Amino acid sequence: MNKIFKGRMYRWIFTVVISVIAIELNDCSTMKPFTNILPEKAEPVIQKGVQEGKIILIDVRTPEEFNSGYIAGAINMNVNSEFFDVQIDELDKTKTYIVYCKMGGRSTKAMTLMKEKGFKKVFNLEGGITQWQKENRPVVTPTK
């Protein structure tokens, strides 16, 4: 092989490897905000991001639903509460948020409201906690 061909081949291989690594490391920082995120993509992002304080996970179901089981690290802010607007107004609009509900309807409503209020990065857990549990992902169940 001549040097020119070898150099081009190595650059091509390097580009492909870097592209594959970038795809594998895809997290909320590279995603288009105000979109759905699948549980399989969300779980590692949530585990690492919540622990490091880079992601805030919001369960927008009722307190009763929340107390029946929730994703570790989630805070409960009932989207149908009269205080929801006040609660989200107190949040840092520059942080990254993942919102979820039972199946995705209320969290879509919450995400839309947060966008209207000027939040920069909000994602909706597609299928809500129902899909999360269907895929056997971990849920915290408080003891009574």
Secondary structure, DSSP 8 states (H G I E B T S, - for coil): --HHHHHHHHHHHHHHHHHHHHHHT--TTTS-SSEEE-HHHHHHHHHHHHHHTSEEEEE-S-HHHHHT-B-TT-EE--TTSTTHHHHHHTS-TTSEEEEE-SSSHHHHHHHHHHHHTT-SEEEEETTHHHHHHHTT---B----
